[in-house]
Amino acid sequence: MLISHLSPDLVQSVLDALPVPVFFKNRQGVYQGCNKAFTEIMGKRSDELLGMTVYDLSPPDLAQVYFEADEALMSAGGEQRYEAQIELPSGERRDVMFYKAALKDASGQVTGLVGTLLDITERKALEMRLADLAQHDALTGLFNRRAILAYLEGLHQDRRQNLQPVCLMMIDVDHFKVINDQHGHGVGDEVLRRVSTCLKGQLREKDRVGRIGGEEFLVVLGSTDLPDAQGVAERLRQEIAALMIEGSGLSLSPTVSIGVAQSHAHEVDWAEVIGRADAGLYQAKRAGRNRVVVANQALLAPALKDWHRE
């Protein structure tokens, strides 16, 4: 049996039984009908909705998105699916997926559209949480190795095109193995968390810091020349040295060694810059730890690591 042969009341009853919002519009974008689920989510009675347009029902920014999508669909015919937002009567905005299809008469002319929407707010929130977990170190909350190196790669390519240098720091917690062996991994984890918090608190919004493995951190400084970078590194060293981790008879003040390097316009990629900063860090360790060493262009790491993204 074709729907056209069913009574309007029966068709409306069937639509109202559906748990998902359904709506109809004519070619001018005026609402011609909907089901109970749509009236509930919009906070309007069905008789109020009839004759409205998206501009009557939704805030201007959202209405413009719907209008442009509707026009594109009814101009081309066929079907449409896209993500957008809706605003509830309470003012809360929810993420939704719209599914729409053009309606045609017997001659094939588009006469309007039918649409439905699916609330995907929880799914989008989960996607954001998973993306955040993929980018951040679980212990410290800093960027993980992959994320900080990806950021540095993009920044270095941009700065090379503009002939602007990139300054960065390699930071290593001194005697970390001894801390773990003498006080346990719980204390070692607390040291890493406290050092991470100190780094985040002392750096500017445009700077980036990541944990690249174990007790090693990489700091990327935005718009900073080498003398200023050295000053930032020295301030970080002093702030970390002032930390005091206490509890259950424990009194521990961690220190860090820092290597500082600046990129050069001729360098092919950021791995060369990290190699020099790593060499500066190695030299700081050999010189007694708890110090800052600025790497010069000729300084090479004793055992250059593979810093390219895995």
N, C-alpha and C positions, 0 to 999 in steps of 0.2 A: 504494500500500500504506500502510495506517494504521500509525502508530508502535505502537499497542496490539497489533498483530499481530506485531511484531518480538520476537525473543528479548531478554531483559534484558541478556545479554552483548553482543549486537550494539549495542543502544542505548548501553551504557556505552562501547563501543569508539568509537562515533561521537562521543560527548561528549568523550572523552579526546583525540580527534584535533583538537578545536577549540583554538586558541591562547588563547582568552579564558576566564577563570574562569566556571564555571556552577555554580549551587547550587539545591537544592530545600528547602523547609520545609513542614511541615504547618500546620494552622490554629493550633496552639499555639506556632508559631515554633521548632519543633525541627527541626534539620537531618535530612533524609531521604535526601539524596544529593548528589553533586557530581562534578565531573570532575577530571582530573589537574592542570590548570592552577590550579584552586582550592586543591587540597591543597598545591601548591608555594608559592603565595603566602602561605598561612596557616601553612605549616610543620607541618602535621599529616597523618597518614595518613588515608585515607578511613574506615577503621574507627574511628579516634579521633573523627572529626568527627560521625559518626552518633550522634544522641541529644543532641548539644550544643545550647545556645542561644547567642544573641549574647553573653549575659553570661558564658558559659563561655569564649568564644573571644576576646573583645575587652575593652579597658579600659572601665571603667564609663561614662565620658563618651561614648565612641563607641558603646558598646552601647545606650545610651539613645536616641541618634539613630536607630539602625537599628530598634530595637523600636518606637518611635513611628511611623516611616515604614511599617513592616510592618503595624502595626495599622490605620493609615489606609487602606492599600491593600486589606487583606483585609476591612475593613468596607464599603468602597465598591465593591470589585471593579475591574475595568479594568486600566489600566497606570500605571506610575509611573517618573519619571526625576528624579534629583536629584544634586547634588554633595555629597560628604562626604570623609572621610579614612578610611584603614585604617592599622593599625599592623602592621608586619612583625615576624617573630620577633626581628630584630635590635634592635627598638625604634624604628626609623625610621618616620616617618609619611609616607604618600604621598597625594596628592590623586587622587580617583577620581570617575568618573561611574557611578552605579548605574542599571541598567535592570531593572525588575521587572514581572511580570504576575501577576495572580491566577489560580489554578487552580480549576476548577469541576468538579463531578461531573455526571452525566447529568441531574439534576434542577435544575441551575443553582446549587447551593449551593457557596460558596467552601470549598475543602478545603485550601488552602495557597497557595504562590506559587513561582514560578521566577524566578531573577534572574541577572544577570551584571554584571560591572563592567569599566570601562575606565580604565587609568592615565592621568591627564591632568596629572601633575606638571610635566612639561616645558612643556606648553602654558600652564599657570597661571603658571609662572615667566616665560615669554616675555610673557604679558599684563602681568605686573607691571613687567617691564623697559620695555615699550612705554609703559605708563601713566606710568612715571617719566620717560621721555624726553619725553613730551608735556607734562610739568609743569615741567621744568627746562631751564635754559640750558646748552647743550653746552659752552661755553667755561669758565664759572665754577662750574657745578654749583648755582647759586642757582635759586630759582623764576624762571620766565620771566614776561614781562609779563602774559600772560593769567592765569597761576596766582596771582600776587601780588594782582592786582586782584580776582580772584574771591574770594580769601580776605578781602580788605579789605571787599568788599561784604557778605559774610556777617557779618563781625565788626561792621561799622557798624550793620547792621540790628538785630543782637542788642543792642548797646550802647544804641541809641536807645530800645529798648523798656524798658531798665532805667535810662535816663537817665544812663548812664555815658559819659564822653568817650573818644575814640580819639585817641592822639597818634601822629604819624608824621613821618618825615624824608625830604626829597628830597636826594639826594647826587649831586654831579657832580665828576668828576675834572678838576682845573684844567689848562688848556693841553694837553688831550689831543691835539688835532690837531697841535700843535707836536711832541709826543712821537712821534707816528706819522711826521710828515714828516722829523724829524731823525734818528730812530733806527730807523725801520722798524716795520711792523705786528707783527712778532714781539715786539719790546720792548713795544709797546702792549698786546698780548695778555697778556704777563707782568705788566704793571702792573695790568690788570683782574683777573687771577687773584690777585695778591698783595693787592689792595684787598679783593676778595671774601673771601679767607681771613681777613683781619683783621676784617672785619665779622662774619663767622660766629663767630669766636673771642671777640669782645668782647660779643656780644649774649646775652641769656638764652634759655633753652629756649622760653619762651612768646612770644618775639619772632619776627618773620618778616622776611626780607629778600629782595628780588628785583631782578634786572637788568631794567629796563624799556626798555632800548634804548641802544645805543652805550656811552657811559661814564656813564650815569645809573642810579642805584639808588634803590629805595624801601624804607624800613624802617618796619614797623608795630610799635609798642610795645604790649605787653599790660599793662594795669593800671598805667599810669604817668601821673602828672599833668604839667602843662606845665613846672614848674621842674625836675623830675627828668628829663624828656625833654631839656631844654636841657643838663643835666649829662651825659647819655649822649652827646648829639651832640658836645659839646666833648671828651669823652674819646675818641670815635671819631676826631675830627679830629686830635688829638694823636698817637694811635697810628699813624694812617696817615702823618702827617708824619714819624714816626720810622722808617718803612720805608726800606731802602736796597737798590736793585736794581743789582747790579754784575756785570761780566763783559765781557771783550774790550775793555778800555779804557773801559767804560761805568760811570758812577757817577750814579745818578738817584734822587732822593727825591721821590715824587709827593705832591701835596697835594689836598685836596678842599674844596669849598664846600658848606654844608649849610643848608637851610631847614627850620624846625621849625614844625609847626602842630598845633592841637588842635581836635577836632570840637566842635560845639555842638548841644544838643538840638533846636533848631529847624531844623537843616539837613536838606534833603530827602534827599541822598545823599552818598556819600564824595567825589564829584568836587569839591564845594565845598571840602572839607578839603585835597585835593591841590592845588587851585588856589591856596590861600593858602600852602601849603608851597612850591609852585613860585615864588610871588612872593617868598617869603623867600630862596629860592635865587638868584633873579635879583638881588635886592638885595645879597646876599653877593658875587656876582660883580662888581657895579658898585662895591662898596666896596673892592675890591682882592683878592678871592679868599682862600682858606685861612682861612675864618672861618665862624661860625655866626650865623644871623639867625633870631630867633623872629618869626613873622608874627602880627600882630594881626588882629582880626576885620575891620577896615576895609581891610586891605592887599589889593589885587587884583593879579593877574598882568598884566603889560603886554600879553601876547598869550596868553590862556588857552587851553590845549591841550584837545583832546577826550580826556578820560581814561576815558571809558566803554569797556568791553570791546569789542574788535573781533569 
